[in-house]
Amino acid sequence: MKRLIALALMGISTLAAADEVHVAQAQPVVEHYTYATDLDVAKVISVTPTADVCEVVPAQMIYEDHQGQRHILEYRIMGNGCSNG
């Protein structure tokens, strides 16, 4: 009976480890935008909201290219916290 429980626990831990590897492989690397970056955007998944500060801040866009590959693009944007008064 102890062997059966040990085998069951080993099987569960192996499945959990395999799932962690799959999740780690599925997360794309963050690419940093430059003016020379050649973008292939077929579908925008999400864009981070712009911060309410008066300075340049980083932002990210997650998108899919025409081959269905998911990308994370980090770029710099001016915050929304500036007033003209």
Number of C-alpha atoms within 10 A of each C-alpha: 6 7 8 9 10 11 12 12 12 12 12 12 12 12 12 12 12 12 12 12 11 11 10 10 10 10 11 13 11 13 14 13 15 10 5 6 9 8 9 12 16 13 13 13 12 11 14 11 11 16 16 12 12 12 12 13 14 14 17 20 17 18 19 16 14 10 9 11 11 19 20 20 18 18 14 13 14 16 17 14 11 11 6 3 3
